[in-house]
Amino acid sequence: MPYSSSTTSNISNTMIQNTLYSNKWNLCKPLRYTNNKWNLCKPSTTYQFTSKDRNTSKNKKLYIHQGSATMVVHGKDANERYAVVTGANKGIGFETVRQLALAGVTVILTARDEKRGTHAVDSLALPNVIFHQLDVRDDESVHSLVDFISNKFGRLDILVNNAGASGVTVDEDSLRAMKIDPASWLSGQAMNVVQGVIKTSYHTAKECLDTNYYGVKRVTQGLLPLLELSTYGGRIVGVSSLRSELRRIPSEQIRKELGDIETLTEQKIDKVVDWFFHDLKHDMLEANGWSMMLPAYSISKATLNAYTRVLAKKYPNMCINCVHPGYVDTDINWHTGTMTVEEGAKGSVFLALLPDGGPTGCYFDRTEVAEF
Ligand SMILES: NC(=O)c1ccc[n+]([C@@H]2O[C@H](COP(=O)([O-])OP(=O)(O)OC[C@H]3O[C@@H](n4cnc5c(N)ncnc54)[C@H](OP(=O)(O)O)[C@@H]3O)[C@@H](O)[C@H]2O)c1
């Protein structure tokens, strides 16, 4: 195809985006975005483009070769997708890694314990799964992961914040002997009978909030600059729980603080966490209307959801959502769950692979949108 310099093209942004996200579009001319449209330019040059279109973040560079479309973007290969899954040495996280890898994504399986993590990677035996240590409670560990991804891939496309802690200590034998039926667990009715064997202390609550809420913030803040360079627009999935649902919190004031998206800020959410710890310390949880079924876990997931909404507002070019994975048979619920990890990972994988223009700022019950 002959090249003609400075010719205004009739190339649409849709075509550009098709090039960016599928590389299916074959053209032989380099393009520049000026005066609100794409123009043909001199060959053998790369150009900054600053389209404000959805899913095209700043500072990407586009260069079209003869016969094929090739992007010069941040990172190694525009066609690859890179994902991080936290707490992935077992359970739903491990299965999420497996399903994403089988979908062709290069996945960084992370775990706080190096031995457990490398064992998990070895057992998957998939060439596109690699290990990096990550303790979501440790700033140094987060920095090390960010450096690793930055040097090796130059960007990130998917972050699944899956790592979780229950916030309680349990007498597992006594719990098993109680033979509580799944319906009582799910409705929260089991709360009264399990109080004797499931205990929340200040220490276990701290661990829980520092993992499920502050841990998510720590990891997300560290990786956001790399997610902003995603060729796919960036996907963040927060693995939440139905315990997070606002209707389960007796206090109207707490529901209002966390549920009013117009006034919600990170500072406001942090204040709710401080308020929770104050009430826990002074034995005022029940009196002040906190959820008494796994209180620390419940508020950690409710605050995670609220953070998801704040983040989704701030980064409209990404798809940022949270998900209840279902009631899944794993260590975190002492194997009381009824679903398999294959079923449990479906929601995370679905949200990680959302197409362009997919939902953002939503809470899902597996793959269905649900009420916060
Ligand atoms: N199973 C369910 O029914 C259910 C329901 C609702 C929500 N969820 C959520 O689903 C997610 C996955 O849980 P799961 O059911 O798969 O339970 P799991 O098998 O117990 O997995 C929890 C994972 O989190 C990791 N983790 C804990 N603290 C960490 C930290 N500080 N840094 C990094 N990783 C850490 C654990 O690592 P270690 O092996 O080192 O402890 C483990 O890999 C959690 O967020 C949980 O709250 C589960």
Ligand as a Chemical Component Dictionary entry (heavy atoms), coordinates in Angstrom:
data_LIG
# 
_chem_comp.id                   LIG 
_chem_comp.type                 NON-POLYMER 
_chem_comp.pdbx_formal_charge   0 
_chem_comp.three_letter_code    LIG 
# 
loop_
_chem_comp_atom.comp_id 
_chem_comp_atom.atom_id 
_chem_comp_atom.alt_atom_id 
_chem_comp_atom.type_symbol 
_chem_comp_atom.charge 
_chem_comp_atom.model_Cartn_x 
_chem_comp_atom.model_Cartn_y 
_chem_comp_atom.model_Cartn_z 
_chem_comp_atom.pdbx_ordinal 
LIG N1  N1  N 0  -14.226 -20.338 51.004 1  
LIG C1  C1  C 0  -15.316 -19.595 51.056 2  
LIG O1  O1  O 0  -16.448 -20.094 51.210 3  
LIG C2  C2  C 0  -15.222 -18.110 50.920 4  
LIG C3  C3  C 0  -16.411 -17.367 50.998 5  
LIG C4  C4  C 0  -16.346 -15.998 50.859 6  
LIG C5  C5  C 0  -15.133 -15.392 50.639 7  
LIG N2  N2  N 1  -13.977 -16.121 50.577 8  
LIG C6  C6  C 0  -12.721 -15.419 50.335 9  
LIG O2  O2  O 0  -11.993 -16.085 49.326 10 
LIG C7  C7  C 0  -10.599 -15.770 49.465 11 
LIG C8  C8  C 0  -9.781  -17.053 49.348 12 
LIG O3  O3  O 0  -10.070 -17.852 50.466 13 
LIG P1  P1  P 0  -10.151 -19.438 50.401 14 
LIG O4  O4  O 0  -11.531 -19.806 50.653 15 
LIG O5  O5  O -1 -9.475  -19.951 49.198 16 
LIG O6  O6  O 0  -9.334  -19.808 51.729 17 
LIG P2  P2  P 0  -7.866  -20.435 51.946 18 
LIG O7  O7  O 0  -7.751  -21.718 51.209 19 
LIG O8  O8  O 0  -7.674  -20.459 53.421 20 
LIG O9  O9  O 0  -6.890  -19.383 51.256 21 
LIG C9  C9  C 0  -6.531  -18.172 51.866 22 
LIG C10 C10 C 0  -5.237  -17.735 51.226 23 
LIG O10 O10 O 0  -4.869  -16.443 51.736 24 
LIG C11 C11 C 0  -3.497  -16.501 52.089 25 
LIG N3  N3  N 0  -3.099  -15.461 53.026 26 
LIG C12 C12 C 0  -3.533  -15.248 54.286 27 
LIG N4  N4  N 0  -2.869  -14.207 54.823 28 
LIG C13 C13 C 0  -2.003  -13.760 53.883 29 
LIG C14 C14 C 0  -1.040  -12.730 53.830 30 
LIG N5  N5  N 0  -0.804  -11.919 54.876 31 
LIG N6  N6  N 0  -0.330  -12.548 52.690 32 
LIG C15 C15 C 0  -0.541  -13.353 51.622 33 
LIG N7  N7  N 0  -1.417  -14.365 51.618 34 
LIG C16 C16 C 0  -2.139  -14.563 52.735 35 
LIG C17 C17 C 0  -3.298  -17.907 52.633 36 
LIG O11 O11 O 0  -1.923  -18.223 52.691 37 
LIG P3  P3  P 0  -1.335  -19.290 53.765 38 
LIG O12 O12 O 0  -1.518  -20.651 53.172 39 
LIG O13 O13 O 0  0.098   -18.888 53.870 40 
LIG O14 O14 O 0  -2.107  -19.116 55.038 41 
LIG C18 C18 C 0  -4.063  -18.672 51.566 42 
LIG O15 O15 O 0  -3.275  -18.860 50.432 43 
LIG C19 C19 C 0  -10.461 -15.064 50.805 44 
LIG O16 O16 O 0  -10.368 -13.667 50.603 45 
LIG C20 C20 C 0  -11.779 -15.375 51.508 46 
LIG O17 O17 O 0  -12.133 -14.409 52.454 47 
LIG C21 C21 C 0  -14.003 -17.483 50.715 48 
# 
loop_
_chem_comp_bond.comp_id 
_chem_comp_bond.atom_id_1 
_chem_comp_bond.atom_id_2 
_chem_comp_bond.value_order 
_chem_comp_bond.pdbx_ordinal 
LIG N1  C1  SING 1  
LIG C1  O1  DOUB 2  
LIG C1  C2  SING 3  
LIG C2  C3  SING 4  
LIG C2  C21 DOUB 5  
LIG C3  C4  DOUB 6  
LIG C4  C5  SING 7  
LIG C5  N2  DOUB 8  
LIG N2  C6  SING 9  
LIG N2  C21 SING 10 
LIG C6  O2  SING 11 
LIG C6  C20 SING 12 
LIG O2  C7  SING 13 
LIG C7  C8  SING 14 
LIG C7  C19 SING 15 
LIG C8  O3  SING 16 
LIG O3  P1  SING 17 
LIG P1  O4  DOUB 18 
LIG P1  O5  SING 19 
LIG P1  O6  SING 20 
LIG O6  P2  SING 21 
LIG P2  O7  DOUB 22 
LIG P2  O8  SING 23 
LIG P2  O9  SING 24 
LIG O9  C9  SING 25 
LIG C9  C10 SING 26 
LIG C10 O10 SING 27 
LIG C10 C18 SING 28 
LIG O10 C11 SING 29 
LIG C11 N3  SING 30 
LIG C11 C17 SING 31 
LIG N3  C12 SING 32 
LIG N3  C16 SING 33 
LIG C12 N4  DOUB 34 
LIG N4  C13 SING 35 
LIG C13 C14 SING 36 
LIG C13 C16 DOUB 37 
LIG C14 N5  SING 38 
LIG C14 N6  DOUB 39 
LIG N6  C15 SING 40 
LIG C15 N7  DOUB 41 
LIG N7  C16 SING 42 
LIG C17 O11 SING 43 
LIG C17 C18 SING 44 
LIG O11 P3  SING 45 
LIG P3  O12 DOUB 46 
LIG P3  O13 SING 47 
LIG P3  O14 SING 48 
LIG C18 O15 SING 49 
LIG C19 O16 SING 50 
LIG C19 C20 SING 51 
LIG C20 O17 SING 52 
# 
